[in-house]
Amino acid sequence: MPIQTKDISKIRNKVVRGELNQKRKKEQKQAKLKKRIARKEAEARGETVERGKLISLSPTTLEHELTK
């Protein structure tokens, strides 16, 4: 059962709230791990896999923005 952040923020007990935050973070890490494993398996099969955002290594300057 996924934990929703709205529910956690309304819990007044600090200990329980901390435990729920730990569970939520663990679930997020597990989901991320499953995605990573699935992506690696797809790449091993030779499928094209979308990696996410491409980060531009060149800095954004005013001159660059004006030439667009």
Secondary structure, DSSP 4 states (H G I P E B T S, - for coil): -PPPHHHHHT---HHHHHHHHHHHHHHHHHHHHHHHHHHHHHHHHT------PPPP-SPP-HHHHHH-
